[in-house]
Amino acid sequence: MEAHSAKTGILISCYYKKSVKGENIIRQHAFACQLSGSLLVRDGKDTALFNPGDFRFNVRNKLARFIKQPAGEQPFRSISLQFDEDVLREFAKEQELRADAKMQPAPSIRLKKHPLLQNFMDSLQHSMAYFESGNRELVKLKLKEALLVLLQVHPELKNILFDFDPPGKINLKAFMEQNFRYNLSVERLAYLTGRSISGFKRDFFKEYGSTPAKWLQEKRLTEAHYLLTDKRMRVTEVYADLGFEDLSHFSFVFKKRFGLSPAALKKHRNTK
């Protein structure tokens, strides 16, 4: 279960079963507190674990997989504030703030356990009823209060929060090798690598001699074969980890490529 405060920027998440969030790209900057259970964040390079009482800041336009894990009878619960660009631009203008350095942060930044952050989150939980009415101005005031608190505890976040530039052009091969597991459109891949769609396709073909769709499927299937045979992972874990849309599609393309379905391959390996 996920409950928005009138879909205006304040979100309470609650899960009683382990859940892998389907959204691979972080759409908006967010300030969050883990209330119970834990959150595992993987970005293809690093892993971060957030437990009850931990604060985090999620960075816009970053790719990550979020695994939400209850703890025994305790559900996964978190509360977060999500900052859309309009609020950030308005706040930056009011406070005369601007980014003056480029940062390359992780998708989820661990914040200090600070009394200001704790007091803010405590007050937010006690006043949630005020925001359920759908009053956008009330929510906007709370978001701006959160920004003031965040910047007092972590002033360096200024260079992330108020950097409104689109992603700059980056090394395409390094990006693809790290992020091939994510199910992203060509348009989104082009944007994240700092290219037009035509420029992305042109640079991709120069690098790989193939189209993005063909290369991604082959790369994912090769990795799937490795995870099933060498790592002994379950079929359901593999298809979800590698960005396939559903299990039946994964089984179909895997059998077409290797001659055996994933389940048949696992059974064959286990009999050896």
C-alpha positions as CSV (number, residue, x, y, z in Angstrom):
1,M,0.0,0.0,0.0
2,E,1.2,3.5,-0.8
3,A,-0.7,6.6,0.3
4,H,-0.1,10.1,-1.2
5,S,-1.1,13.3,0.5
6,A,-3.5,14.3,-2.3
7,K,-0.7,13.4,-4.7
8,T,1.0,16.6,-3.9
9,G,4.4,15.6,-2.7
10,I,4.1,13.8,0.6
11,L,4.1,10.0,0.5
12,I,3.7,7.3,3.1
13,S,4.6,3.8,1.9
14,C,3.5,0.6,3.7
15,Y,4.2,-2.9,2.6
16,Y,3.6,-6.2,4.4
17,K,5.3,-8.3,1.9
18,K,8.7,-7.9,0.3
19,S,8.4,-5.6,-2.7
20,V,10.7,-4.6,-5.6
21,K,9.6,-1.1,-6.8
22,G,8.9,-1.1,-10.5
23,E,10.2,2.4,-11.1
24,N,13.9,2.2,-12.0
25,I,14.6,5.9,-12.5
26,I,14.2,8.4,-9.6
27,R,11.9,11.1,-11.1
28,Q,12.2,13.7,-8.4
29,H,14.5,14.7,-5.5
30,A,13.1,13.3,-2.2
31,F,13.8,13.5,1.5
32,A,12.7,10.3,3.3
33,C,12.8,8.6,6.7
34,Q,12.7,4.9,7.3
35,L,10.0,4.1,9.9
36,S,10.1,0.3,10.0
37,G,11.4,-2.5,8.0
38,S,14.4,-1.7,5.7
39,L,15.2,-0.4,2.2
40,L,17.9,-1.9,0.0
41,V,19.1,0.4,-2.8
42,R,21.2,-1.0,-5.6
43,D,22.5,1.0,-8.6
44,G,24.6,-1.6,-10.4
45,K,27.7,-0.5,-8.6
46,D,27.0,0.1,-4.9
47,T,24.4,-1.1,-2.4
48,A,23.0,0.9,0.5
49,L,20.8,-0.4,3.3
50,F,18.5,1.9,5.3
51,N,17.1,0.8,8.6
52,P,14.5,2.3,11.0
53,G,15.5,5.8,12.0
54,D,17.7,6.4,9.0
55,F,17.3,9.4,6.8
56,R,18.0,9.5,3.1
57,F,18.0,11.8,0.1
58,N,17.0,10.4,-3.3
59,V,18.6,12.1,-6.3
60,R,16.6,13.0,-9.4
61,N,17.5,11.3,-12.7
62,K,19.4,8.5,-11.0
63,L,18.9,4.8,-11.7
64,A,18.4,2.3,-8.9
65,R,16.5,-0.7,-7.8
66,F,14.6,-0.3,-4.5
67,I,13.9,-3.5,-2.5
68,K,11.4,-2.9,0.3
69,Q,11.7,-5.4,3.1
70,P,9.4,-5.9,6.1
71,A,10.9,-7.1,9.4
72,G,9.0,-10.0,10.9
73,E,5.6,-8.8,11.8
74,Q,6.7,-5.2,11.2
75,P,5.7,-3.8,7.8
76,F,8.0,-1.8,5.6
77,R,7.0,1.9,6.4
78,S,8.6,5.1,5.2
79,I,7.6,8.7,4.8
80,S,9.0,10.9,2.1
81,L,8.7,14.4,0.7
82,Q,9.1,14.7,-3.1
83,F,10.2,18.0,-4.5
84,D,9.0,18.9,-8.0
85,E,11.0,21.4,-10.1
86,D,8.4,24.2,-9.7
87,V,8.7,24.2,-5.9
88,L,12.5,24.0,-6.1
89,R,12.8,26.9,-8.6
90,E,10.4,29.0,-6.5
91,F,12.3,28.3,-3.3
92,A,15.7,29.0,-5.0
93,K,14.4,32.4,-6.2
94,E,13.0,33.3,-2.8
95,Q,16.2,32.3,-1.0
96,E,18.6,33.5,-3.8
97,L,20.2,30.1,-4.1
98,R,21.9,28.5,-7.0
99,A,24.1,25.5,-7.7
100,D,27.7,26.5,-8.1
101,A,29.4,23.1,-8.5
102,K,28.6,19.9,-10.3
103,M,28.0,16.8,-8.2
104,Q,28.0,13.1,-9.1
105,P,26.1,11.6,-6.1
106,A,24.8,8.1,-5.5
107,P,21.1,7.6,-6.1
108,S,20.4,7.6,-2.4
109,I,22.5,9.6,0.0
110,R,22.6,8.7,3.7
111,L,21.9,11.8,5.8
112,K,23.0,12.6,9.3
113,K,20.9,11.5,12.3
114,H,20.3,15.0,13.4
115,P,17.7,16.4,15.8
116,L,16.5,18.9,13.2
117,L,15.7,16.1,10.8
118,Q,14.1,14.0,13.5
119,N,12.0,16.8,14.8
120,F,10.8,17.7,11.4
121,M,9.8,14.1,10.5
122,D,8.0,13.8,13.9
123,S,6.0,16.9,13.4
124,L,5.2,15.8,9.8
125,Q,3.7,12.5,11.0
126,H,1.6,14.3,13.7
127,S,0.2,16.8,11.2
128,M,-0.5,14.5,8.2
129,A,-4.3,15.2,8.6
130,Y,-3.7,18.8,7.5
131,F,-2.3,17.7,4.2
132,E,-4.9,15.1,3.3
133,S,-7.4,17.8,2.4
134,G,-5.5,18.4,-0.9
135,N,-4.5,22.0,-0.1
136,R,-1.5,22.4,-2.4
137,E,-0.4,25.6,-0.6
138,L,-0.2,23.8,2.7
139,V,1.9,21.1,1.2
140,K,4.2,23.6,-0.6
141,L,4.9,25.3,2.8
142,K,5.9,22.0,4.3
143,L,8.1,21.2,1.4
144,K,9.9,24.5,1.7
145,E,10.3,24.0,5.5
146,A,11.9,20.6,4.7
147,L,14.3,22.4,2.3
148,L,15.3,24.9,5.0
149,V,16.0,22.0,7.4
150,L,17.9,19.9,4.9
151,L,20.1,22.8,3.9
152,Q,20.9,23.7,7.5
153,V,22.0,20.1,8.2
154,H,23.5,19.4,4.8
155,P,24.3,22.7,3.0
156,E,26.1,20.7,0.2
157,L,22.7,19.5,-1.0
158,K,22.3,23.0,-2.6
159,N,24.4,21.8,-5.5
160,I,22.1,18.9,-6.2
161,L,18.7,20.5,-5.4
162,F,19.2,23.6,-7.5
163,D,21.0,22.1,-10.5
164,F,18.3,22.3,-13.2
165,D,20.5,21.5,-16.1
166,P,19.7,18.3,-18.1
167,P,22.3,15.5,-17.8
168,G,25.6,16.3,-19.6
169,K,27.1,14.0,-22.3
170,I,28.8,11.1,-20.6
171,N,30.6,7.9,-21.7
172,L,28.0,5.8,-23.4
173,K,29.7,2.4,-23.0
174,A,30.4,2.9,-19.3
175,F,26.8,3.9,-18.8
176,M,25.4,0.9,-20.7
177,E,27.6,-1.7,-19.1
178,Q,26.5,-0.5,-15.6
179,N,22.8,0.0,-16.4
180,F,21.8,-2.6,-19.0
181,R,19.5,-4.3,-16.4
182,Y,17.1,-1.4,-16.3
183,N,14.1,-1.5,-18.6
184,L,14.3,2.0,-20.1
185,S,13.2,3.4,-23.4
186,V,15.6,4.7,-26.0
187,E,14.3,8.2,-25.3
188,R,15.2,7.9,-21.6
189,L,18.6,6.3,-22.3
190,A,19.4,9.2,-24.7
191,Y,18.4,11.8,-22.1
192,L,20.4,10.2,-19.3
193,T,23.5,10.0,-21.5
194,G,23.2,13.6,-22.6
195,R,22.3,13.0,-26.2
196,S,19.5,13.5,-28.7
197,I,17.7,10.3,-29.7
198,S,19.4,10.3,-33.1
199,G,22.8,11.1,-31.5
200,F,22.4,8.2,-29.0
201,K,21.5,5.7,-31.8
202,R,24.5,6.9,-33.9
203,D,27.0,6.7,-31.0
204,F,25.6,3.4,-29.9
205,F,26.1,1.8,-33.3
206,K,29.6,3.2,-33.5
207,E,30.4,1.6,-30.1
208,Y,28.6,-1.8,-30.5
209,G,27.7,-2.2,-34.2
210,S,24.1,-3.0,-33.2
211,T,20.9,-1.3,-32.3
212,P,20.1,-0.7,-28.6
213,A,17.2,-3.1,-28.6
214,K,19.2,-6.1,-30.0
215,W,22.3,-5.4,-27.8
216,L,20.2,-5.1,-24.6
217,Q,18.3,-8.3,-25.2
218,E,21.5,-10.3,-26.0
219,K,23.3,-8.7,-23.0
220,R,20.4,-9.5,-20.6
221,L,20.0,-13.1,-21.9
222,T,23.7,-13.8,-21.6
223,E,23.6,-12.4,-18.0
224,A,20.5,-14.5,-17.3
225,H,22.2,-17.7,-18.4
226,Y,25.1,-16.9,-16.1
227,L,22.9,-16.1,-13.1
228,L,20.9,-19.3,-13.6
229,T,23.8,-21.7,-14.1
230,D,26.7,-20.2,-12.2
231,K,24.9,-18.3,-9.4
232,R,22.0,-20.8,-9.1
233,M,19.5,-18.0,-8.8
234,R,15.7,-18.7,-9.1
235,V,14.0,-17.9,-12.5
236,T,11.7,-15.4,-10.9
237,E,14.6,-13.5,-9.4
238,V,16.6,-13.4,-12.6
239,Y,13.8,-12.1,-14.9
240,A,13.0,-9.3,-12.4
241,D,16.6,-8.4,-11.9
242,L,17.3,-8.0,-15.6
243,G,14.4,-5.8,-16.6
244,F,12.3,-8.2,-18.5
245,E,8.6,-7.1,-18.6
246,D,7.2,-10.5,-17.5
247,L,8.1,-14.1,-16.9
248,S,6.4,-15.5,-20.0
249,H,8.3,-13.1,-22.3
250,F,11.5,-13.9,-20.6
251,S,11.0,-17.6,-21.0
252,F,10.1,-17.2,-24.7
253,V,13.1,-15.2,-25.7
254,F,15.5,-17.3,-23.5
255,K,14.3,-20.5,-25.1
256,K,14.6,-19.0,-28.5
257,R,18.2,-18.0,-27.7
258,F,19.5,-21.1,-25.9
259,G,17.1,-23.9,-26.9
260,L,15.9,-24.5,-23.4
261,S,13.4,-22.5,-21.2
262,P,14.9,-21.1,-18.0
263,A,13.0,-23.7,-15.9
264,A,14.2,-26.5,-18.1
265,L,17.8,-25.3,-18.0
266,K,17.6,-25.1,-14.2
267,K,16.2,-28.7,-14.0
268,H,18.9,-29.9,-16.4
269,R,21.7,-28.4,-14.3
270,N,20.2,-29.7,-11.1
271,T,20.3,-33.3,-12.4
272,K,24.0,-33.2,-13.1
